[in-house]
């Protein structure tokens, strides 16, 4: 199919191209569009309308900085018309990637109604409910009949982002209820809306963090969620497709931090841009690694007397890093999903301490036997085994406690990244290992 479309596009077969292209799902159209070169895209803008391009732009999966490049390829009027045809929340997502002068110029060209909707949304702080909501929804009044409500629905449905939930407001435009499309269809035409609506409406504040919004929609299995101000006026709705984007964005952000890089969601075009993102963390970890090397240097006399101790340094440090990262992943996930509430944080720490005790004990006994059989020295085996035992307990506690502490201090717990925790646990494990070795040196000589 792609080859046929490219052939039709390159050979100016507009009728065939439009017939085949517009028959595709908008997601597939967006995927095709992303693969075109500059010349092909320029021609595409001539044979598609702004409304047809709007559906493509709403489904693009590209780095945020590329929106500016794509819009610059279009005639400003075409771009402004396209943004007007997009759902307001999607248009805001695109405009947020441009500088203020460009945004102002597009808003000036747009029709007044679209420009006003977009301006209203642009004022909300990024990553809040207000920034991801749409104002294209259907609202009806509590004191009207089902028949009149259905007339409103038929009139406004083509412009609404979703009609599966219809929200009910009073004379002051305050949210008072919700009714599903199914209930509206089956209700008697003369029934008043307030008789069939549900007044138990779950809503979110316009200033609510988008993660909390996503969590609420997940918990209630909603397709749409109303957004209200502090006086409970209905401002907009958040649909499930926007929440899926939020979940993907937040998960990618957390994974980036766990990996110790600034953004794992985009594919870097040059080695320099990739290195630029990773270098800050690596420099920090380099200095932490130097601290580990310096700590080992403090036990030089111990190593000189029992050189075999050096063989087990990677083993103990590696085990500490591994178990710390496991505990870190559990804690960060619990905080991100809301499973770890304030009262259950100590339960998590207690559970991880127990886990560290069991895993540390098991690995400690196993490594004691292995070292004894391998080296024939029971005291060396006990030293390595006890070091593993204590290290795994401490590393597990550190991996769970550090993100909880950061969350308590209102710092993103994901910054307690895997590389960071691993390096910290290296320091702890080396200190435990050589501290015990120095204390029991007489048994090792």
C-alpha positions as CSV (number, residue, x, y, z in Angstrom):
1,X,0.0,0.0,0.0
2,X,2.8,2.5,0.9
3,X,4.6,1.9,-2.4
4,X,1.3,2.5,-4.3
5,X,0.7,5.8,-2.4
6,X,4.2,7.0,-3.0
7,X,4.0,6.2,-6.7
8,X,0.6,8.0,-7.0
9,X,2.0,11.0,-5.1
10,X,5.3,11.2,-7.1
11,X,3.4,10.8,-10.4
12,X,0.8,13.5,-9.7
13,X,-2.1,11.0,-9.6
14,X,-4.1,13.1,-7.2
15,X,-7.4,11.2,-7.6
16,X,-5.9,7.8,-6.9
17,X,-3.8,9.1,-4.0
18,X,-6.7,10.9,-2.3
19,X,-9.0,7.9,-2.7
20,X,-6.5,5.4,-1.2
21,X,-5.0,7.7,1.4
22,X,-8.2,9.1,2.9
23,X,-9.6,5.6,3.1
24,X,-6.8,4.8,5.7
25,X,-7.1,5.2,9.4
26,X,-5.7,8.6,10.6
27,X,-3.0,6.7,12.5
28,X,-1.8,5.0,9.4
29,X,-2.0,8.3,7.5
30,X,0.3,9.8,10.2
31,X,2.8,6.9,9.9
32,X,2.9,7.4,6.1
33,X,3.4,11.1,6.5
34,X,6.3,10.7,8.9
35,X,8.2,8.6,6.3
36,X,7.9,11.3,3.5
37,X,10.8,13.5,2.5
38,X,10.6,17.4,2.4
39,X,9.4,17.6,-1.2
40,X,6.8,14.9,-0.9
41,X,5.4,16.6,2.2
42,X,5.2,20.0,0.4
43,X,3.2,18.4,-2.3
44,X,0.9,16.7,0.2
45,X,0.0,20.1,1.6
46,X,-1.3,21.1,-1.8
47,X,-3.6,18.1,-2.3
48,X,-5.0,17.8,1.3
49,X,-7.2,20.3,3.1
50,X,-6.3,21.7,6.5
51,X,-9.0,19.6,8.0
52,X,-7.6,16.4,6.5
53,X,-4.1,17.4,7.7
54,X,-5.5,18.0,11.2
55,X,-6.3,14.3,11.6
56,X,-2.7,13.4,10.7
57,X,-1.1,15.9,13.1
58,X,-3.3,14.6,16.0
59,X,-1.7,11.1,15.5
60,X,2.0,12.0,14.9
61,X,4.6,10.2,17.0
62,X,7.6,12.5,16.6
63,X,10.1,14.3,18.8
64,X,8.5,17.5,20.1
65,X,11.0,19.7,18.5
66,X,10.1,18.4,15.0
67,X,6.6,20.1,15.1
68,X,8.3,23.5,14.5
69,X,10.1,22.1,11.4
70,X,6.9,20.6,10.0
71,X,4.8,23.8,10.6
72,X,7.5,25.9,8.9
73,X,7.1,23.9,5.7
74,X,3.4,25.0,5.4
75,X,2.0,28.3,4.4
76,X,1.2,30.1,7.6
77,X,-2.5,30.4,6.7
78,X,-2.7,26.7,5.9
79,X,-1.0,25.8,9.2
80,X,-3.3,28.1,11.2
81,X,-6.4,26.6,9.5
82,X,-5.1,23.1,10.3
83,X,-4.6,24.0,14.0
84,X,-8.1,25.4,14.1
85,X,-9.5,22.1,12.8
86,X,-7.6,20.1,15.4
87,X,-9.2,19.3,18.8
88,X,-8.2,22.2,21.0
89,X,-6.1,20.2,23.5
90,X,-4.1,18.6,20.6
91,X,-3.5,22.0,19.0
92,X,-2.2,23.3,22.3
93,X,0.2,20.4,22.6
94,X,1.6,21.4,19.2
95,X,1.7,25.1,20.0
96,X,3.5,24.5,23.3
97,X,6.5,23.4,21.3
98,X,6.8,26.8,19.5
99,X,8.2,30.1,20.7
100,X,5.8,32.8,21.8
101,X,6.1,34.9,18.6
102,X,5.1,31.9,16.4
103,X,2.2,31.1,18.7
104,X,1.0,34.7,18.5
105,X,1.2,34.8,14.7
106,X,-0.8,31.6,14.3
107,X,-3.5,32.7,16.8
108,X,-3.8,36.0,14.9
109,X,-4.6,34.2,11.7
110,X,-7.0,31.7,13.2
111,X,-10.8,32.3,13.4
112,X,-11.8,34.0,16.6
113,X,-13.6,31.1,18.2
114,X,-10.8,28.6,17.7
115,X,-8.2,31.2,18.8
116,X,-10.1,31.9,22.0
117,X,-10.5,28.2,22.9
118,X,-6.8,27.6,22.4
119,X,-5.7,30.8,24.2
120,X,-7.8,29.7,27.2
121,X,-6.0,26.3,27.3
122,X,-2.5,27.8,26.8
123,X,-2.9,29.7,30.1
124,X,-2.9,26.5,32.2
125,X,0.3,25.3,33.7
126,X,1.9,22.4,31.8
127,X,1.4,18.9,33.1
128,X,-1.9,19.8,34.9
129,X,-5.5,18.8,34.1
130,X,-6.1,22.1,32.5
131,X,-3.3,21.6,30.0
132,X,-4.6,18.3,28.7
133,X,-8.4,18.9,28.8
134,X,-10.5,19.8,25.8
135,X,-13.3,22.3,25.7
136,X,-15.1,20.4,22.9
137,X,-17.7,18.5,24.9
138,X,-21.5,18.4,25.2
139,X,-23.2,19.8,28.3
140,X,-26.9,19.9,29.0
141,X,-29.1,21.4,31.8
142,X,-30.7,19.5,34.6
143,X,-34.1,21.2,34.1
144,X,-34.7,20.1,30.5
145,X,-36.3,17.1,28.9
146,X,-34.5,14.2,27.4
147,X,-36.0,15.2,24.0
148,X,-34.5,18.7,24.1
149,X,-31.2,17.2,25.4
150,X,-31.1,14.8,22.4
151,X,-31.6,17.8,20.0
152,X,-28.6,19.5,21.6
153,X,-26.6,16.3,21.4
154,X,-27.3,15.9,17.7
155,X,-26.4,19.5,17.0
156,X,-23.1,19.5,18.9
157,X,-21.9,15.9,18.6
158,X,-20.0,16.5,15.3
159,X,-17.7,19.0,17.0
160,X,-17.4,17.1,20.4
161,X,-14.4,14.9,21.2
162,X,-16.7,12.3,22.8
163,X,-20.4,11.9,23.4
164,X,-20.5,8.7,25.4
165,X,-20.8,10.8,28.6
166,X,-23.0,13.9,28.7
167,X,-22.4,16.2,31.6
168,X,-25.1,18.1,33.3
169,X,-24.8,21.7,34.6
170,X,-27.1,24.1,36.4
171,X,-27.9,27.7,35.6
172,X,-24.5,28.8,36.8
173,X,-22.7,26.2,34.7
174,X,-21.7,24.3,37.8
175,X,-21.3,20.5,37.3
176,X,-24.2,18.7,38.9
177,X,-24.5,15.4,37.2
178,X,-23.6,13.0,34.4
179,X,-25.7,10.7,32.1
180,X,-24.4,8.1,29.7
181,X,-25.4,8.2,26.1
182,X,-27.1,4.8,26.5
183,X,-29.2,6.0,29.4
184,X,-30.2,9.1,27.4
185,X,-31.2,7.0,24.4
186,X,-33.4,4.6,26.4
187,X,-35.1,7.2,28.6
188,X,-38.6,8.5,27.8
189,X,-38.5,11.7,25.8
190,X,-40.6,13.7,28.3
191,X,-38.5,12.7,31.3
192,X,-36.5,15.5,33.0
193,X,-32.7,15.2,32.9
194,X,-32.4,15.5,36.7
195,X,-34.6,12.5,37.1
196,X,-32.3,10.1,35.1
197,X,-28.9,11.6,35.6
198,X,-26.4,10.5,38.3
199,X,-25.5,13.2,40.7
200,X,-22.4,11.3,42.0
201,X,-19.9,12.8,39.6
202,X,-16.2,12.2,39.9
203,X,-14.3,15.2,38.7
204,X,-10.8,16.7,38.9
205,X,-9.6,20.2,39.6
206,X,-8.1,22.1,36.7
207,X,-4.9,22.4,38.7
208,X,-4.6,18.7,39.4
209,X,-1.4,17.0,38.4
210,X,-1.8,14.9,35.2
211,X,-0.5,11.8,37.0
212,X,-3.3,12.1,39.5
213,X,-5.8,12.5,36.7
214,X,-4.5,9.4,34.9
215,X,-4.7,7.5,38.2
216,X,-8.3,8.6,38.8
217,X,-9.4,7.6,35.3
218,X,-7.6,4.3,35.7
219,X,-9.3,3.5,39.0
220,X,-12.8,4.4,37.8
221,X,-12.4,3.0,34.2
222,X,-13.8,6.2,32.7
223,X,-13.7,7.2,29.1
224,X,-13.9,10.8,30.0
225,X,-13.4,12.9,33.2
226,X,-14.8,16.3,33.8
227,X,-12.5,19.2,34.9
228,X,-13.8,21.9,37.2
229,X,-12.5,25.1,38.8
230,X,-12.5,25.8,42.5
231,X,-16.1,26.9,42.3
232,X,-17.1,23.6,40.6
233,X,-17.8,25.2,37.2
234,X,-17.4,22.8,34.4
235,X,-14.4,23.9,32.3
236,X,-13.7,20.9,30.1
237,X,-13.2,17.1,29.9
238,X,-10.2,14.8,29.7
239,X,-10.6,11.8,27.4
240,X,-9.0,8.4,27.7
241,X,-6.7,8.9,24.7
242,X,-5.1,11.9,26.4
243,X,-4.7,9.9,29.6
244,X,-2.9,7.1,27.6
245,X,-0.5,9.7,26.3
246,X,0.1,10.9,29.9
247,X,0.8,7.4,31.2
248,X,3.2,6.8,28.3
249,X,4.9,10.1,28.9
250,X,5.2,9.7,32.7
251,X,6.4,6.1,32.3
252,X,9.0,7.2,29.8
253,X,10.1,10.0,32.0
254,X,10.5,7.7,35.0
255,X,12.4,5.1,33.0
256,X,14.7,7.8,31.7
257,X,15.6,8.8,35.3
258,X,16.0,5.2,36.4
259,X,18.4,4.7,33.5
260,X,20.3,7.9,34.5
261,X,19.6,9.8,31.3
262,X,17.5,12.9,30.6
263,X,15.1,11.6,28.0
264,X,14.8,8.0,26.7
265,X,11.6,8.8,24.7
266,X,13.4,10.3,21.7
267,X,15.9,8.7,19.3
268,X,18.9,11.0,19.0
269,X,20.0,11.9,15.5
270,X,23.6,12.4,16.4
271,X,26.1,10.9,18.8
272,X,26.7,14.4,20.2
273,X,23.1,14.9,21.2
274,X,22.9,11.4,22.8
275,X,26.2,12.1,24.7
276,X,24.9,15.5,25.8
277,X,21.9,13.8,27.5
278,X,24.0,11.1,29.2
279,X,27.1,13.0,30.2
280,X,25.8,14.9,33.2
281,X,24.8,11.7,35.0
282,X,28.0,9.9,34.0
283,X,30.1,12.7,35.4
284,X,28.3,12.6,38.7
285,X,28.7,8.8,38.8
286,X,32.4,9.2,37.8
287,X,33.0,11.2,41.0
288,X,31.0,8.7,43.1
289,X,33.1,6.0,41.5
290,X,36.3,7.8,42.5
291,X,35.0,7.8,46.1
292,X,34.6,4.1,45.9
293,X,38.2,3.8,44.6
294,X,39.4,6.1,47.3
295,X,37.6,4.0,50.0
296,X,39.3,0.8,48.7
297,X,42.6,2.7,49.0
298,X,41.9,3.2,52.7
299,X,42.1,-0.5,53.1
300,X,45.4,-1.0,51.2
301,X,47.1,-2.6,54.2
302,X,44.3,-5.1,54.6
303,X,44.6,-6.0,50.9
304,X,48.4,-6.3,51.1
305,X,48.1,-8.8,53.9
306,X,45.3,-10.9,52.4
307,X,45.3,-10.3,48.6
308,X,42.6,-12.9,48.0
309,X,40.1,-10.3,49.3
310,X,40.3,-8.4,46.1
311,X,38.8,-11.3,44.2
312,X,35.4,-10.8,45.9
313,X,35.1,-7.1,45.5
314,X,33.1,-7.2,42.2
315,X,30.9,-10.0,43.6
316,X,29.8,-8.0,46.7
317,X,29.5,-4.7,44.9
318,X,27.5,-6.2,42.1
319,X,25.1,-8.0,44.5
320,X,24.6,-4.8,46.4
321,X,23.8,-2.9,43.2
322,X,21.4,-5.6,41.9
323,X,19.4,-5.9,45.1
324,X,19.3,-2.1,45.5
325,X,18.0,-1.6,42.0
326,X,15.3,-4.2,42.6
327,X,14.1,-2.5,45.8
328,X,14.3,0.9,44.0
329,X,12.1,-0.3,41.2
330,X,9.4,-1.6,43.6
331,X,9.4,1.7,45.6
332,X,9.3,4.0,42.6
333,X,6.6,2.0,40.9
334,X,4.5,2.0,44.1
335,X,4.8,5.7,44.4
336,X,4.1,6.3,40.7
337,X,0.9,4.2,40.8
338,X,-0.3,5.4,44.2
339,X,-0.1,1.9,45.7
340,X,2.3,3.2,48.4
341,X,0.2,5.5,50.5
342,X,1.5,7.5,53.4
343,X,0.5,4.9,56.0
344,X,1.9,2.0,54.0
345,X,5.4,3.4,53.5
346,X,6.7,1.9,56.7
347,X,5.1,-1.4,55.7
348,X,7.0,-1.2,52.5
349,X,10.3,-0.6,54.3
350,X,9.6,-3.4,56.7
351,X,8.7,-5.8,53.9
352,X,11.9,-4.9,52.0
353,X,13.9,-5.4,55.2
354,X,12.5,-8.8,55.5
355,X,13.1,-9.5,51.9
356,X,16.7,-8.4,52.3
357,X,17.1,-10.6,55.3
358,X,15.9,-13.7,53.5
359,X,17.7,-13.1,50.2
360,X,20.9,-12.0,52.1
361,X,20.8,-15.1,54.3
362,X,20.3,-17.4,51.4
363,X,23.0,-15.9,49.3
364,X,25.3,-15.6,52.3
365,X,25.0,-19.3,53.2
366,X,25.5,-20.3,49.5
367,X,28.6,-18.1,48.9
368,X,30.1,-19.3,52.2
369,X,29.9,-22.9,51.1
370,X,31.2,-22.0,47.6
371,X,34.2,-20.0,48.9
372,X,35.1,-22.7,51.4
373,X,35.0,-25.5,48.8
374,X,36.9,-23.3,46.3
375,X,39.6,-21.8,48.6
376,X,39.5,-24.3,51.5
377,X,39.3,-21.5,54.1
378,X,36.2,-21.5,56.3
379,X,37.0,-18.1,57.8
380,X,37.3,-16.5,54.3
381,X,34.0,-18.1,53.3
382,X,32.3,-16.8,56.5
383,X,33.7,-13.3,55.8
384,X,32.4,-13.1,52.3
385,X,29.1,-14.8,53.3
386,X,28.5,-12.4,56.2
387,X,29.4,-9.4,54.1
388,X,26.9,-10.5,51.4
389,X,24.3,-11.0,54.2
390,X,24.7,-7.6,55.7
391,X,25.2,-5.8,52.4
392,X,22.0,-7.2,50.8
393,X,20.0,-6.1,53.9
394,X,21.4,-2.6,53.8
395,X,21.3,-2.3,50.0
396,X,17.6,-3.4,49.9
397,X,16.7,-0.8,52.6
398,X,18.6,1.9,50.8
399,X,16.9,1.1,47.5
400,X,13.4,1.4,49.1
401,X,14.2,4.2,51.6
402,X,15.9,6.7,49.3
403,X,13.0,7.2,46.9
404,X,10.5,7.4,49.8
405,X,12.7,10.1,51.4
406,X,12.8,12.0,48.1
407,X,9.1,11.8,47.7
408,X,8.7,13.1,51.3
409,X,10.9,16.1,50.3
410,X,8.8,16.7,47.2
411,X,11.6,15.5,44.9
412,X,10.8,13.2,42.0
413,X,11.7,9.7,43.4
414,X,12.7,8.5,40.0
415,X,15.9,10.6,40.2
416,X,17.1,8.0,42.7
417,X,18.1,6.3,39.5
418,X,19.5,2.8,39.1
419,X,23.1,4.0,38.4
420,X,22.9,6.3,41.4
421,X,21.7,3.7,43.8
422,X,24.1,1.2,42.4
423,X,27.1,3.5,43.0
424,X,25.9,4.4,46.5
425,X,25.5,0.7,47.3
426,X,29.0,0.1,46.0
427,X,30.3,2.4,48.6
428,X,28.3,0.8,51.4
429,X,29.2,-2.7,50.3
430,X,32.9,-2.0,50.2
431,X,32.8,-0.3,53.6
432,X,31.0,-3.4,55.1
433,X,33.3,-5.9,53.4
434,X,36.6,-4.3,54.3
435,X,35.4,-3.2,57.7
436,X,34.6,-6.8,58.6
437,X,37.9,-8.0,57.0
438,X,39.9,-5.5,59.0
439,X,38.1,-6.5,62.3
440,X,38.8,-10.2,61.7
441,X,42.2,-10.0,60.0
442,X,43.8,-12.3,62.5
443,X,41.5,-15.2,61.4
444,X,42.4,-14.7,57.7
445,X,46.2,-14.8,57.9
